[in-house]
Amino acid sequence: MDEELYSRQLYVLGLPAMQRIQRARVLLSGLRGLGAEVAKNLVLMGVGSLTLHDPHPTCWADLAAQFFLSEESLGRSRAEASQAPLAQLNEAVQISVHTGDITEDLLLAFQVVVLTNSKLEEQLKVGTFCHKHGIYFLVAETPGLVGRVFCDFGEDFTVADPTEVEPMTAAIQDISQGLPGIVTLRGDTKRHSFRDGDLVIFSGIEGMVELNNCSPQPVHVQNGSLEIGDTSAFSRYLRGGVITEVKRPKTVRHKSLDTALLQPHVVVQSTQEAQRAHCLHQAFLALHKFQQLHGRLPKPWDPVDAETVVRVAQDLEPLTGTKEESLDEALLRKFALCSAGSLSPMAAILGGVAAQEVLKAISGKFMPLDQWLYFDALECLPEDEELLPNPEDCHPRNCRYDGQIAVFGTGFQQKLSYQHYLLQVGAGAIGCEMLKSFALMGLGVRANGGVAVADMDHIERSNLSRQFLFRPQDIGKPKAEVAATAAQRLNPDLQVTFYTNPLDPTTQHIFGDDFFSRVDGVVAALDSFEARHYVAARCTHYLKPLLEAGTQGTRGSASVFVPHVTEVYKGPISAADPEGVPHPLCTLRYFPSTVEHILQWARDEFEGLFSRSAETINCYQEACTSLSGMDRTQTLILLQQVMGVLKRRPKTWEDCVVWALGHWQLCFHDGIVELLRQFPPDKVLKDGTLFWSGSKSCPQPLQFDPNQDMHFLYVLAAANLYAQMHGLLGSHDQTALKELLQLLPEPASMHQSLISDGAFTAAEFGPEQLKELQELLRDWSKGPRLKPVLFEKNDDSNFHVDFVVAATDLRAQNYGILPVNHAQIKQIVGRIIPAIATSTAVVAGLLGLELYKVVSGPRPLSTFRRSYLHLAENYFIRSVPSAPALQLFQHLKWTCWDHLKVPAGQPERTLESLLAHLQEEQALKVEMLLYGPYILYSAQWPLEKQARCLCLRVTELVQQVTGREPEPGLRVLVLELSCEGEGDETAFPPLHYELW
């Protein structure tokens, strides 16, 4: 298993599921756009072998959604033309082509069979055989703006892990002897959501050890505690232990396709959706019957062919188990009119869903569909029938956009070609998918159009499992540059430029008024809420539509924000545990009670020991900086962390090991002993309560044991990091280190001098200790500079994450806190977002649909969609976004998209002229005028100060107050108003003072 390549995916699927995926054999028949998407996702995610089947020759219409094909592929078999580019995505996947018919002998060689471009007769024949022989079977189709997926995993399919949620775990505080036994959990019980009937297992219990070996036990929740079976005959509980939920497998029973066609079960959220899905089910049957009768699909936007499909659908037998209701003729007609089309966004959506179902079949991970999923985006078509395409506008042109022209017509295709879009952080996973869509859709292919890709990151190996525009030889190169070049290979006409700059306040000279004046919209796939808010504010300022998406594991969302039509972006300011909001220092160092506390402590240890201490020493070396002005507690922490660095300059690897061993003793034994000396386990407060109670867990010192994995890992990692900081060679030789540790004296006796120097309490720390530290710094400054170690999460050989993992685990042992594994620690500390190619493809496809609507021109709010999905649990919601709220003040009405405009004029206005204009034109008497954080004017100022400001030109006033001139090329000064008579909730629209 290449854990570096699949790191983000492993957080979603886990190692056992990934191992099953790597052994899987899949047959994929049909390599048009939908088939290409399924294949791309499966290969990126590391399926064992993939056999392609599609003998049909490539035609022009394929190129609108099939990104493995090009003009050079015309006339070649789709499967053969797709094999080589697919193989480049992942060298570990065996990719072959089957050129003959699909026979029964062929089918028996595969675990999963997927049909994406087949007639109903073939679907029934293959599906019946697969159902009989236990072969997992899928069908996926995307004619025009409608798609569906069908799954048949047999009549007795076991889902080993139905949900994406990790099994619940909790630390145990007490277990009573009796019938029933009562389990009391430690910490905040709100964090634990065990339910009646949950199965649990126990581990790590001291005393009542009989529970450690018990089979899974059902629990009953009672007043925040858990009741289990009879514990009266067990040993008395002493301490520790963990209770862990055992996930229950579920059995799924699927019908064969021939039965499911007459008795469809569909994934829906409401009765209305069910009715629409049943109508579309009949529409597909009618479409297949039309193909059988005429040997082709209905002609694009041909009214005669469309009416034929409608009549065929109406003549079908009603579905078993459904109310006999008349079919929606308008829905049937639109479905038929654009059914000849092939669209990249639709292929991405249905291809992502189908690939995820293949993975579910292979791995037993997550619940499969039951059994049909219908998806339509017919709202992308104009509501006004007069604006709908006509047959002449949609007939094939023998160009790469024929599949899209068949749905929207040539006029819309021309609109797309002149668009100019900014793709922000555009070379991440979603960004690569969007670039692919832009190239296939023909967005910005004319000289006046284009795509600007902005991304400051460089390619890492872990990117290759999701960002299909990158190859192994691209590792280390700028994402934006490589992605732009790759997108141009997909469509040489794409006008694409790239920027390796962030889009933030520091780059307004690049992404300023001139830049945004040329942009028609922004697509953003950002990984921080702060960045999202900034980009959204830029779009609001320049009145540009924003399409925004994100994923986490198999969850995803896609939203659209259109000026004056929808609400603006209003996501959270930060994550649930926001970066930059620290935990109390005393909690981290002495009274941790949660995993978050000990993780932050371990991360701070890394920074203090191997980065900040080196920087402090180097800084003192350069400037002899005084420490007397530092905060008392912060200076104490610095003293404790730096003292060991200063006491002895290591010269050998053995010196580094000695230091690491001593620091282990200081952190996990002597520091705890000292804390218990000050706060004994039986200490009672004045009110009679125990000091060590509630959220305060009484710690226990550890005894160093080199045979304990985490004890040894801590010393190995700490010694190597210490060596790096001092410019010495470290060692990966674990055998040699174990031998060395056997020869060294006990850490307590060996390192007592360091401990006594470094273990001051805040009460004991005074001028003498500060003087001693500064003397050590002064002596140290005579030697060579240290090398601060900067934390890097993606290199598994540098010992950075190993140190944090070991420190976290040992701290958890000290305080009896539930430990977390290496992968979880790396994810939390590295702020790694679990990711998978399937959900990335789906959200990118959903954004593509909204892009169609934005480009087509003014549209009502009802046609736009905000989408949320959870592929693991088959959760799909698409809703109409909210309209912008209307605000009122006297005669003024405005929304979040509006702003007041005032031209600077020739000659430029004075402040007095500007205020007079606002009073005359808008009846606004300005009380205060601001420019960013600066106050330009206040009616509360003395009259003399007001007079000095009123006579100045506005730009002069801004320059005088801010101390700098407006940047060259700035077209607008954005000012904020506070006016007489406004209420507490009033927020006036910004004033755009137009310079030119």
N, C-alpha and C positions, 0 to 999 in steps of 0.2 A: 504494500500500500504506500503510494507516494503521498504522505500526510501533508507535505508542504503544498503540493498541487491542489489537493482536495480539502485543505484546512477549513475553509468557510463552509463547505458542504458537509463535512464531518460533524460540525456543530448541529446541523439539521437532522441528518440521517443516522449518525452513529456508526461505529466501526463494523458491527455485525451486518447491518444492512448494506453498507458499502462493499463488504466482502462478497455478499450474495450478488450484488449488482455486477461486480467484476467477473463473476462466473457465468453470467446470463447469456443466452443466445436468443437473438431477436430477428424476426423477419419483418421487413417493412416494404410493403407493396404500394407504389404510387409516389413519384418524386416530383410532383408539382410543388407549388409554394408551401402547402400544408405539410407534405411529406418531408420537404427540406427542413422545415422547422422542427418536426419530430426528430429527424435524424441528427440535426445539429445539437439539440438538447441532450439526447442520449449519448452522443459521442463525447461532448464536453464533460458529462457527468460520469464517464468511465464504464459504460456497459461493456461486458466482455467481448461479444462479437455482434456485428450488425450486418445482415445480408440485405442488399438492396434489390428490388425488383421493379422495373418499369421499362419495358421494351419500346414504348412509344417514342417517336422522335420529338425533339425539342421544337417548339413553335414560338412565334413572337409573343403570344399571350402569356406564356410561362414566365417571361422575364419580369413581369410586374411584381411577382412575389417570390420567385425562385432565385436566391442569391448565389447559388453555386453554378448557375448557368450564365452564359453571355452570348453575344452575337456569334461568336466562334462555335458555340454549341449547337446552333440551328441544324436540324436534320439528324443529329446524333441521338442515340438512346439517352433518355434523361438519367437513368441509373448509371450508365457508364460514364457520362459526362460529369456526374456528381461525385463519383468515387474518389478521385484524386484530391479535390479540395476538401472533402470530408476527412480524409485520412490525415491531412495536415493539422487538424484540430487536436488530435490526441493520438500519439504514436502507440499507446498501449492498447488501443481498441482495434480488433481485427475487422476490417471492412472488406466485404466481397460483393460480387454482383451475380445474381442468378438470371440467366438470359432466357430460360425456357418457361413453360407453363407452370402454374402452381399445382403440383400434384400432391396426393396424399402422402406419398413417401417423403416428399420435401417437407411437408408440414410437421411430420413426426420428429424432425431434427431440431425443433425449436421449442422454447418455453413460452414465448409470446409471439403472436402474429398480429400485425397492424395493417389494416387496409385503409388507404386514404384517397384512392382515385379508382373506384371500382363500381361495376354495375350491381344492382340489387341481387341479380341471380348469383353472381360470384360471392357476394357477401353471405347469402343464405347457405350456399354450398360449403364454403370454407368455415363459416360459423358453426354449422351442424357438426362437421367433422371435428373441429377443435373442442366443442362442448363434450362430445362423446369420448375423446381421448385425453381429456384433462389439460388441454393447451389453452393458455390464457389468450383471449381474443378481443380485439378492439377494432372499431370502425370510426373514422373521423371524416367529416365532409365540411367544406366551406364554399358553397356557391354564392357568390356576391357578398351581400351583407348579412347572411345568415349562416350559422354553423351548428354542428351537433357532434357529440361523441357518445359512442355506445361501448359498454364494457360487459364482458361475460367471463368471470373468473371461476365458473363452475358452481356446482350445487353444494359444495362443502369447502369453502375457502376460509382459511384461518387468518385473521388479522392479529398478528402477535402484539403490535403496538398501535392501538387505534388513534392516539392523539399525539400532537407535537409537544405536549406539556411533559416536563421531566417528572418522574415519580416524586411525590411529596416525601420530605424527610424532616425529622425534628429531633432535637436533643432532648434527652430524658432527664427530668429533675428527681422523680421518685416513682417507685412502683410498690404498691401495698401488697401484703400477703392476705389472701382471702378469696371469696367467691362472690362477685367477680373481683379480679385484680384491677386496681385503679392505677392508670398510668398518668402521671402529671408531667406536662411538657415544660421545658425551660423557655425563658424569654417571652416574647410577645406572641401570645396564642393566636392573635389575629393573622399572623403570618402563616398559620397552618390551617388547612381547610379539609381535614379528614371528615368523611361522611359515614353515616351508619352503613355497615356492611362492607366497608373497605377492607381488603386483605393487607396485612402488614407483616414484616419480619423484624427481628431484633438483632442487634450486633453490638459488640463492645461493652456489654454490661459487666460490671464487677459486683460480685455477690450473688445475685439471682442469675447465675450463669446458665441455668436450665433453659431460659428463654432464648439464649443465643443460638441454640441448635433446633429450635422448634420449627415446625412447618408453618406456612403462612396462617395467621390468626385473623378472624374477623373482629372488628372493633365496633363498639357502640359509643357514640358521642354523648357525654352527659356533663353539663355545666362546665364546658371547656376542657374536661379531662376525657380520657378514653378508657372504657371498660373492656377488659379482655376476659379470657377464661379463668379457670380455677388456678390460683397461684398459692394456695394455702400450704401445699406440701413442698413448695420451692424454698431455696435458701433465702435468707434475708437480703434485700437489696442494699448495696453499699453506695455505689456512685456510678456516674457515666452511662454511656450507652446511647444508641441511636435507633429510632423507629423509622422504617422505610416502607412506603406504599409498594405493594406488588401489583403491577398493572395486569388486568385480566384480559386475556385474548378474547376476541369476538369472532363468531362464525357468520359468514356472509353466504347467502344462497342466491345465485344468479340463474335466470332463465336463459335458454338459448335464444338466438336472434329471431328464429321463426315464431316462437311464442311471444317474445317481448315486443314484436312489431304489432301484435294485436292487443297486448296488455302492457302498455308502456308505463314505467315508473320514471318520473322526471324529477330533477333537482330544482325545486322552486321554493320561493319564500312566501307566496300568497296564492289565494284562489285565482285571482286575475292572471297571475303568471302561469298557473297551471292550465287555464283555458287557452292562453296564447301558445304555450308549449304543445298542447294537443293539436291545435290548429296547424302549427308548424310541422308536427309529426305527419299529419295527413298531407301537408304540402310537399314534404320530401317523397312520400309514397307516390304522389301524383307526378312529381318531377321525374322520378325513375321510370314510371309508366310512359311518360312522354318520350323519354330517351329510347325506351324499348320500341315504341311505335314509329318514331321518326329517325332513330339512329343519331341523334344530336341533341344538344341542349336548346332551349328556346332562344331565338335570336335576340340580341340586346334591344330592349325597349320596343319589341314588336308587339303591338296590341293583340294581333290575331293569335300568336303563340301563347301570350299570357292568358287570354280568355280560354284557350284550350286547356291549359293547366288548371284553371279555376274550375271548369266543368268536370274534369277528371277527378279533382279532389272532392267535389260535391257528390259525385256518384259512388265514392268509396263507401264500403260498409262502415258503420260507426264503430269506434273502438270499444272493446270489452271493458266493462267496469267504469265507464265514464257516462256522464249525463249526455243525452242526445240533444246537442245544441247546434244551431246553425253555425257554419264556419264563417269567419271574418273574411268577406270577399276582398276588402281593400288590402288586408294583410297578404292574402294569397296572391293577389295581383302584383303588388310590389315585389314580393318574393320572386315571382316568375319573371318580371320585367328585367331584373338585374342579376338573374341566376347564372348568366354566362360569364360574369366577371370573376376576376381573381385579384384579391387585395392583400397586400402585405400585412396590414394590421390584423385582419381577420385570421390570416394564416398563423401569425405570431400568437394570438390568443388561444385558438383551438389547438395549435401545435404544442403550446406550453402545457395545456390541460392534458392532452393525450399522452405526452411524454411522462407527466407526473403519474398518470394511471399505469403506464408501463412499469415505472419504478415501484409503485404499490404492489403490482402483481408479482414482481420479482422478489421484493424484499419482505413483504408482509408488514410493511411500515405504513401506517395511516389508512383511514377508511376509504375504500374504493367508491366510485359512483354507484348509485342504485337507480337504474342502470343507464339511463339516458340523461344527457345534459344538452339543452337547447339554448343557444345564444343568438340574439339578433341585434343589429345596430341599424335598423331601417330608419331610425330618426336622423341618420346622417343625410338622408335625401331631403331636398327642399320641401317645406310644408305646402307652399303655393304650387298647385298643379301646373300653373303656367310656366313655372321655372324648371319643371322636370325635363330631363333630356329627351330627345327624339331619336328615332332609329338612324337617321342620317348622321347625327352628331356622334353616335356611338358605334358605327360600323368599324371593323378593323382597319388600321392604317399601315399594317406591317411595321410597327415600331415597338420598342420595348415597353411601352405603356398601354398596349392594347387591352390587357386584362383589367386595367383601371378605367380606361376610356369606356369600356363596356358598361360600367356602372355610372360614371359621372359625366361622360362626354368630353369632347375636345376643348370646349370653352373653359371648363374647370381645370383641365390639364394645363392649359396655358397660364391660368392664374397661379397654379402651383409653381410653375417654372420661374416666375418672377419674384417669388417670396424670398425674404432675407431673414434668417433666424439665427439667434444665439443659442448654442447648446452649452449650458453652464455646468462645469464639472462633467464635460461631455464625453469623456473617454473612460468613464467607469462602466460597470456592467450595464446599467440602464442606458447610459449614453451611447455605448457601442451599438446596442439594439436600435436606438433612435437614429443613429447615423445610417445604419442599414436601411431603416424605413425611409429616411430622406432620399437615399440613393435610389431605392426601388420606386418610390412614389414620384420621383422627378422634381422634388422640391429644390428650388434655387439652382436650376441647371442653365438658366440664361445669364447673359453677361451682367444684367442689372440685379440678378438675384444672388443667392449664395447662402452658405452656412458657415458661421464662425464657431469654432470649438475652443472652449477655454477650460484648461485643466493643468494644474501645477504639479501633479504627481508623476512618478516614474513607474514603469511596469515592474511588478513583482511576479514570482512564479505562481503564487496563489491566484493571481488574476486570470490565468490561462483557463481555469475551469469554468469561467462565466463570461469573459469578455472575448468573444470569438474572433474579433479583428486582430488579436495579438497572437504571436507565435513565439516559441522558445528563444529564438535568436533576437527577439525584441526586448528581452529582460534587461532592465536598467535604462532603457531609452524613455524619453518623455511620452506619456500616454497620448497627449493631444496630437503630437506630430505623427506618431505611428498610426493612430486611428484615422487621421485625416487622409493619409496616403492610402490606407487600406480601403476607405470608403470610396476614394476615386477609382480604385481598381474595380469596385462593384459597378460603378457608373462613371466612365471617364468624363462625362459632361458635367458632373457635380462641381460647382464652384465652392471650394472649401478652403478656409484659412484657419490657422490654429494660433492659440495664445497659451503660453506656459505661465500666465499670471493669474493670481486669484482675483475674483470679483469682490472687492471690499473697499472700504474708504481709502486705502492706500493706492488704489489704481484708478481713481476717478479721472486722472489725466489720460488714461487709455480708454476706459469705458465711460466716457463722458457724454456731453450733449451731442457732439458730432457723431459719435459711434451710434448712440441710440436713435438718432434721427434717421439712420439708414436701416434700422431693424424693424421688422414687422411683428416679431414676437419672440418670446424666450421659452425654452424648454429647460427645466432644471431637475437634476437628480442629485441633490446635496445630502450629505450625511450628518449635518448639524443643524439644529433649529436656529441658531444665531445666523448662519449663512442663508438659510431659507428666508428669514425675516428681512435680511438686507436685500436680497435679490427681489423679493416681493415688493419692498418699498421702492426700489428702482423702477419696477414695472408700473407701480401706481403713479409715480412721479412723471414718467414719460408716457403714460396711458398705453401701455403695451400688454397684450394678452400673455398670460403666464400659464404654462402647462407644467405640472409638478407631480413627481411620482417618487415612491420609495418602497423598499421591501425589507422584510426581516424574516428569514427562514421561508416558510411557505405562505406567509402573509404578505399582502401588498395593497397599495392604494394608488389611485391616479385621480388627479383633480385638475380642473380648469378654472381660471379666473379671467373673466372678460370685462374690459372697461365698460362701466355703466350698465352691465347686464347682470353680473354675479357679484357676490360679496368678495372682498379682497381676502388674501391669505391671512388666516388667524390661528395658525398652529401654536402649540405651546412654546413658551419662551425657552424652555430647556427640558432635558430629559427628567425622568422621575427623581433620579439622584443627580442633580445638576453638577456638572464640572465647575469647580471654583467655589462651591459651598462646603467648607471644611467641617468635619466633625470636631467637637471640643477636644482640645489637646490632651486633657487629663483622661478623657474617655479612651482615646486611642492608646495612650501609653500605660495606663494603669487599670482601667475598668472597662475593657471591651466586652460587649455582649452579643455582637452579631458578626457574621462573616465579613460584612462591609468594613467594620472597625478593624479587624485584624488584617484584611487585605490592604487597607490604607496604611496601617502601621508598617507592614512589610515593604510597601512601595516607598514610604518615607525613609525607612532604613536604607534601602538601596540608594536613594538620592543623597541621604546624609553621609553615608559611609564612603561612597565611591564617586560622587559628583560634587555635592556642595562643599564637602570638607576639602577636596582638592582645589576647588575654585577659591575657597577662602584662604587657603595656605598660599596659593599662587598670587592672589590679590595682595595679601600682606607682604609677600616677597617683593612685589613691585612697588607698593606705595606705603608699606608699614602702617596700614589702616588701623585706627584705634577701634577697639571693641566696646569701649566704655559707654557708648551711646546706644547699645543694643538693648532690646527688651530683656528683662531679667530671666524669664522662663526660656526664651529663645536662646539666650547665651548659655544657659545650663544645658540645653539639648546639644548645642554646638560643642560644648566642652566634653560631654559624654561621648559624642560621636568622633570628635577629632582627636581626643587624647591618645587613643590607641594608635592612630596614624602617626602622631608626632613622637611618641615615646621611643620607637625604634625604627630606623630606616632599614627595610629588608634588603638583603643582598642576594638571597637564594630562594628557591622554591620552598625549601624547608622553613625558612623564616615566615613565608606567607601562610603556610599551613599552621605554624605555631600561633600566628596572629588570629587566624580564622577559628582555631580551636578555643583560644582564649575568649574571643568575642561570643562564641556559642555559649560558653560558660557564663559570661556576663549577662547575656539576654535571657536565657532560658532556665538558669539556675540561680545565680547569685542575685540578679535583679529581683527575682520573685521572692527569694529569701528575705532580702532587705525590705521589700514591700510588706511582707507578712510580719516582719519585726515591728514595723510602724502600725500596721493594722492587723492584729492577730485574728485568726479564724473565728474566735469567740468574742470579738470586740462588740460591745453593746453601746448603742447611742443613748442620749439622755432620755429619749422618750420610750426606752425599753426595747426597741427593735434592734435586731442584729445589723451590724454595719454591712456584712456580706449577705445581703438579701435583695429581693426584687431583681433589678437589672444588673446588680453587682454580683458577679460570680467569683467565688473565692478561688484563687489560682493555686496550682501545685507545681513546685519546682521539678524539673526533669533531671535525670542522671544521664550523662553522656554515654552512649553505647554505639560504637562504630558499626555494629552489626544491624542497627536500626537504619532502614533506608533513608529516612528523612534527616536523621542526625548526620549520616555520612554525606548526603547530597548537599546539606548546608555548608559543611566544611569544604567540600570539593568546589562548590560554586563561589563561596566567599574568598577562598584562597586564590582562585583564578582571577577574580575581579580585582582583588588587592594587588596581585601581580601585574595586571594590565595597568592599573593606576600608577604603579611605580616603574613601568617600562621594563618589567621582567618577563621571562618566559613562564607560562603556566604549564599545566599538564592535564591530559585527559586519561592518564593511566590510572584506573581505579584500583587495580591490584597493587601497584606500587604504593599508592596512597594508603591503602589498608595496612600494608606492611609498615609504613612509616608511622602511622597512628599507634601501632602496637609498641613501637620503640619510645614514643614520647611519654613524658611523665603525665600524671593526672592533671587536667587543666586547672583545677582549683589551686593546687600547690604551685604549679608552674607559673600561673598568671596573676598571682595575688596582688602584685604591685600595680599592675594595670587596673585591676578592679578597684583598688582603694583610691587610685587617682581619678577614676572615671565615674564613680558611683555617688557623686554628691547629690544630696537632695536640695530642693529649692531653698529650704531653710538654712542649710549649711553653706550655701554658695555665697561668697562675699568677696571683698577686695583682694584677699590673699589668693583665692583660686583664680580670679581674673588676671592678677599679676603673673601667676605661674603660667597660665595659658599664653599670655602675650610674650613671656620670655621664651617659651617653647617655639612659638611662631617666629620669633626673632632668630633663634638658633637655626631653625629649619630653613630660613630664607637663604642661608649660605649654600645650600645644596641645589641639585637640579630641580626643574619644575615637574610637578605631577601632571598626570594625564587624566582629566575628568572622564568618567565613563558615562556616556549618554545612553539611556535606556532604549533598547531596540527589541521589539516584540517578535519580529518575524524571522530571526536567526536562531534556530534551535541549538546551535553549537557554541553560542557565546556566553552561556551560563546566566544571562540576565533573568529570563523567566524562571530558570531552575532555582535561583536564589530566592525569588519572591515566593515560589511554590513551597520551598522548604521552610522558609521563615513563617509563612502563613500556616502551614500544617503544624509546626512546632508550637506556635503561639496558640493555635486551636487546642492542642494537647494541654498546654499550661492552664487554659481557662475552661476546658470542657466544652468548647464550642464545636458544633457540627462541622467537620472538615469538608472541603470541596476538592475535586480532583484537578489534575494538572491542566486539562483542557478548559475547564470552567474558569480557573484562575487566569489562564492566558487570555481567555475571552474577556473577562471583566477588566483586568489590568490593562490590556491592550485596547480596550474599547472596540473589540471586534464585533461586527454585526454579522450574525449567521446569514449565509446567502446561498442561493441555489438557482441554477440557470432557468428552471421552468417558471418560477414566479417572476423573475426578471423579464422573461419574454412576454408574459401575459400583461404586466403593467405597461410595458412599452407599447404593446399592441393597443391597449386601451387609450393611451395618450395619442396614438396615431389616429384613432377614430375622432377624438376631440379636435385634432389638428384639421381634419377634413372640414369640420363644422366652422372652425375659426376662419379658415382660408376662404370658404365659400361666400362669406359676406355677412351682413347683419342678420341675426337670427333671434328668435324669441328664447327666453330663458328655458322654456320647457323642453327644448331639444338638446340641451347640454346635460352631461352626466358626471357625477362623482362616483367612483367605484371603489369597493373594498372587497377583498377576496382572502380566503384561507383555503389553499388547495388541500391541506392535510385533512380538513373536515368538510370539504365541499361546500364552502360558504361563499356565496356570490351575492353582492348587493350593488345595484346601480340606482342612484337616486338623483333627482333634479337638485342642483345646488341652490343655496339661498340667494335671494335678491339682496342688493345693497340696501341697508337701512336708510330711511329718509330722515334728515335732521332739519329742524326749523328754528329760525330766529327772526322775529318780526316778519318782514316781507321775503326774507331769503329762504330758499330751499336748496339743500345740497345732499350729496351722498359722499362716501369715502373716496370716490373717483374724481370729484369736482375740485377745482381750485379757482381762485380769483386771478384774473390776468390784468396787469397794468404795464403798458409799454413805457420804457425809460424816456423815449422821445428825443427830439433834437431841438435845442440842447437838452441835456439830461435833466430830469426833475430834481428839485431839492426835496428834502424830507417834508418840508412844509407843503409843497405842491402835491406830494404823494398823499399826505393825510387829508388834504382838502379834496382831492379827487375821490378818495374812498368815502368821504362824507357826502359829497355831492351825488356821486353815481350809485353808491350802495347804502347811503344813510347810516354809515358806520362811523361812530366817534371812537377813534382808537385810543385806548388807555395805555397800552404797552405794545411795543414792536420788538421782535426778537429775530436774530439771525443765528441759528443753531443755539449754542449755549450763551450767546452774547446778547445783552440788552442794548438795543440801539436807541430806544426812546421810552420814557415813562412819564406819564402825566403827573406822577407824584414827585418828580424831581423839582428842585428849585427852579424858578422861572429863568434865572440867568443861564443855568445849564441847559434847559430846554431850548432857549433862544440860540445858543451856540450850535446845537444839533440841527435845529430847524432850517438854518441857512445853508447847511452843507448839502452837496449833491449826495444821493443815496450811496453811490459807490465810494465816495470820499469818506462818508460816515462809516461804512463797513470797514474800509481800510484802516481808519483811525482806531476803531474799537478793537478789531482783530489783530492789528499790527502787521497785516500782509495784504498784498493786492490780490484781487480775484484772479484765478488761474486763467491763462490764455485759452481762448476758445469757449469760455463759459458763456452760455447764452441766457441763463436765468439765475437770478438770485431768489432763493426760496425763503420767504419771511413768514413768521407766525404772528397772529394778531390776538390781542385781548381787547375787548370793546366794552364800552359803557352799556350797562343793562343786561349783560350776559348772565345766564344761570350757571350753577355749579357744574352741570353736565354738558354745557355747550363747548364744542370743540370746532372752532371756525376752520373752514378749508384753508389750506396754505395759500399765501399770496405769491404768485409767480411774477416777479419784477423782471420783465423781458428786456435784456440789454441790446439784443439785435435779432 
